[in-house]
Amino acid sequence: MLRGHYAYFGIPGNSTCLGRFRLQVMKAWRRVLLRRSQWPKLSWERFNVIFKVYPMPIGHVRDWRHQMA
């Protein structure tokens, strides 16, 4: 899902929005893990450990200069 979003919206000038979108996906992922977890709380420290094991792709802004020539 994220790769497709980054591929479509990864245009010059949109890197801030890509970063915000990634953060919102991380928060949603944590909420799902909180809901499904047997533990009453999932701290951000524990979530970061899980996140290091299962990282999300990082968005890249495409360079369109080579396509305009």
C-alpha positions as a Markdown table, in Angstrom:
| # | Residue | x | y | z |
|---|---|---|---|---|
| 1 | Met | 0.0 | 0.0 | 0.0 |
| 2 | Leu | 2.7 | 2.5 | 0.9 |
| 3 | Arg | 4.9 | 1.8 | -2.1 |
| 4 | Gly | 1.9 | 2.6 | -4.4 |
| 5 | His | 1.1 | 5.7 | -2.5 |
| 6 | Tyr | 4.7 | 6.9 | -2.6 |
| 7 | Ala | 4.9 | 6.0 | -6.4 |
| 8 | Tyr | 1.9 | 8.1 | -7.2 |
| 9 | Phe | 2.3 | 11.0 | -4.8 |
| 10 | Gly | 6.1 | 11.1 | -4.8 |
| 11 | Ile | 6.4 | 14.3 | -6.8 |
| 12 | Pro | 8.7 | 17.2 | -6.2 |
| 13 | Gly | 7.4 | 19.5 | -3.5 |
| 14 | Asn | 5.4 | 16.8 | -1.8 |
| 15 | Ser | 8.0 | 15.3 | 0.6 |
| 16 | Thr | 6.4 | 16.9 | 3.7 |
| 17 | Cys | 3.0 | 15.4 | 2.9 |
| 18 | Leu | 4.7 | 12.0 | 2.4 |
| 19 | Gly | 6.3 | 12.2 | 5.8 |
| 20 | Arg | 3.0 | 13.1 | 7.4 |
| 21 | Phe | 1.3 | 10.3 | 5.7 |
| 22 | Arg | 3.9 | 7.8 | 6.9 |
| 23 | Leu | 3.5 | 9.1 | 10.5 |
| 24 | Gln | -0.3 | 8.6 | 10.3 |
| 25 | Val | 0.2 | 5.1 | 9.0 |
| 26 | Met | 2.5 | 4.4 | 12.0 |
| 27 | Lys | -0.1 | 5.7 | 14.4 |
| 28 | Ala | -2.8 | 3.6 | 12.8 |
| 29 | Trp | -0.5 | 0.5 | 12.9 |
| 30 | Arg | 0.1 | 1.1 | 16.6 |
| 31 | Arg | -3.7 | 1.5 | 17.3 |
| 32 | Val | -4.3 | -1.8 | 15.6 |
| 33 | Leu | -1.6 | -3.5 | 17.7 |
| 34 | Leu | -3.0 | -1.9 | 20.9 |
| 35 | Arg | -6.4 | -3.3 | 20.0 |
| 36 | Arg | -5.2 | -6.8 | 19.2 |
| 37 | Ser | -2.6 | -7.0 | 22.0 |
| 38 | Gln | -2.9 | -9.1 | 25.1 |
| 39 | Trp | -1.1 | -6.3 | 27.0 |
| 40 | Pro | -3.1 | -3.4 | 28.2 |
| 41 | Lys | -0.7 | -0.9 | 26.7 |
| 42 | Leu | 1.9 | -0.9 | 24.0 |
| 43 | Ser | 4.4 | 1.8 | 24.7 |
| 44 | Trp | 6.1 | 3.8 | 22.0 |
| 45 | Glu | 9.4 | 2.2 | 23.0 |
| 46 | Arg | 8.0 | -1.3 | 22.5 |
| 47 | Phe | 6.4 | -0.2 | 19.3 |
| 48 | Asn | 9.7 | 1.1 | 18.0 |
| 49 | Val | 11.3 | -2.3 | 18.8 |
| 50 | Ile | 8.6 | -3.9 | 16.7 |
| 51 | Phe | 9.0 | -1.3 | 14.0 |
| 52 | Lys | 12.8 | -2.0 | 13.7 |
| 53 | Val | 11.9 | -5.7 | 13.0 |
| 54 | Tyr | 9.2 | -4.9 | 10.5 |
| 55 | Pro | 10.1 | -1.5 | 9.0 |
| 56 | Met | 7.9 | 0.5 | 6.6 |
| 57 | Pro | 9.3 | 1.7 | 3.3 |
| 58 | Ile | 10.4 | 5.3 | 3.2 |
| 59 | Gly | 8.9 | 7.6 | 0.5 |
| 60 | His | 11.1 | 9.0 | -2.1 |
| 61 | Val | 10.4 | 12.0 | -4.3 |
| 62 | Arg | 11.0 | 11.2 | -8.0 |
| 63 | Asp | 13.2 | 13.4 | -10.1 |
| 64 | Trp | 11.2 | 14.5 | -13.1 |
| 65 | Arg | 14.0 | 16.4 | -14.9 |
| 66 | His | 15.1 | 13.5 | -17.0 |
| 67 | Gln | 11.5 | 12.9 | -18.2 |
| 68 | Met | 11.0 | 16.4 | -19.4 |
| 69 | Ala | 13.9 | 16.4 | -21.9 |
